[in-house]
Amino acid sequence: MTFFPKLIVLMWADLLALYVMWMMMFYLTNVWKLGFTHAAAIVNIFTGAWTMMLLPMEYLVDAFMGSYLILLLSSISYSLGMGFLWMSTPPILGKSHGLCGEYLPECIGDEQRVLFYAGLALIAIGLSGHLVSLGPFTAAQFTEDMLENMTGKSICIMFLFSYLAILVPFGSIIAISYVKAWSFRFGLSALCTVVGTLVFFVGSCSYNYIGPQGSPLTTFFRVFYAAVSKIFYRRPKNVKDLYEIPDLDEHQLIPHSRSLSHWELIFSNPIKPPKRKTWSPPDPSHTSLCHIRLAKVEARRLGIVISHGLIDKPDDKIPMSIFWLLPQFVLLGAVDGILETSLCDFLMDQVGPSMQGHILQFAFGVLGMGHMGSVLAVYVAGKVSEKGGKIGWFQHTLNKSRLDKYYLTSAWLSAVNLGIYVVMALLFAYQKSRIEEDQEAPEEEEDENVGGNGSQGPFQDDAQCFCCC
């Protein structure tokens, strides 16, 4: 059980760093004095980057490097990224580069901006690597002998460290929130990640290692390569122009080729006809309602800002109750819950059994693409709103912006997306739910026993095929 405290320290550092990254929007708007759209674009690109890297990281863990090596390298990347972030603050390198040490945009030079963006990239790599490797590595430490010999004392230690894993980061987060110096916030997080990485590395000799076990994505890449490399091949009309493979159970034919590798010839799984299944309520309907509610609340807020003369006073308090935000947060919670649940359930039914271990990474990858797409949507909406010499919807402050118009535009775009979704859902050939297949399997076996083998006709649904694309 000596490995458990080391992994807990690593998780402490992760939680502390995640909180600091959550505060990044305030840092960019208050210190760098960026507009809220520019700052939100940086945060969304960072979020989209680490979520889209989960699947490639999972592939590296399964196919090449294993969970320990990815966890170690991602911890080092994490530490370097947080260190670069700390060095990019004005008090650290400002005076050495002939700049001031105050938290002002003129005190931030080009070198500090390079360190900042490089730090974000390294943190994204470290975060994605931790998320895909920490869980499998921790599970690999609980061997059968350890579980059989586990005593009450060891269980109490595990519970104690589990509670500490929650209390210590929250206590640190509360303490950091009272500190105004960003260099201290970033520096403390960098120190914690470095300490966590060193503690984890020191215990390397005591860990239980499991090497790469292979990834089902390799088969996908092979099929994709075979399809692309032979996309212009035509099926010969003469049977004599085809090779025959007698080693297979059923004679199957492939076209002539000078050199055929395992990347060009791919066996497919037994082919079955697609079956229909019911589909869950579409998420775009909730998104449209959420955007409409956002537009109404923002229009009311702007009305209060204008009536109280607060347009040029972005830091002043607006006399508006926070409970106006409650309905839209309820809708946002419903959107997130429905999206995550329905997307994972949909992929669970549609992908093969070998790919089910990657469903979460696929889902996060789709959400990451959404984060990236939102940056492009805001940019396009801003450019379109400025046509004809008009004032754009997105200004430097919220009080001067017209987010209500953007939310209304997003609402009708979501409505169009809903229509496209419904059409695609009706036309899509779904795989039958595995739960339904398990329920129907006994009935099919009973029918076969009663009716006998019978004649299957000239075609067999369970016949194997040879894919040479």
Secondary structure as UniProt FT lines:
FT   HELIX           3..22
FT   HELIX           24..30
FT   HELIX           36..52
FT   HELIX           54..60
FT   HELIX           61..65
FT   HELIX           66..87
FT   HELIX           90..93
FT   HELIX           95..97
FT   HELIX           105..107
FT   HELIX           110..141
FT   HELIX           144..148
FT   HELIX           152..177
FT   HELIX           182..202
FT   HELIX           203..206
FT   HELIX           217..229
FT   TURN            230..232
FT   HELIX           239..241
FT   STRAND          242..245
FT   TURN            246..247
FT   STRAND          252..255
FT   TURN            262..264
FT   STRAND          266..267
FT   HELIX           283..307
FT   TURN            308..309
FT   TURN            311..312
FT   TURN            314..315
FT   HELIX           322..325
FT   HELIX           326..350
FT   HELIX           353..358
FT   HELIX           359..385
FT   HELIX           387..389
FT   TURN            398..400
FT   HELIX           403..427
FT   HELIX           434..451
FT   TURN            461..462
FT   STRAND          466..467
//
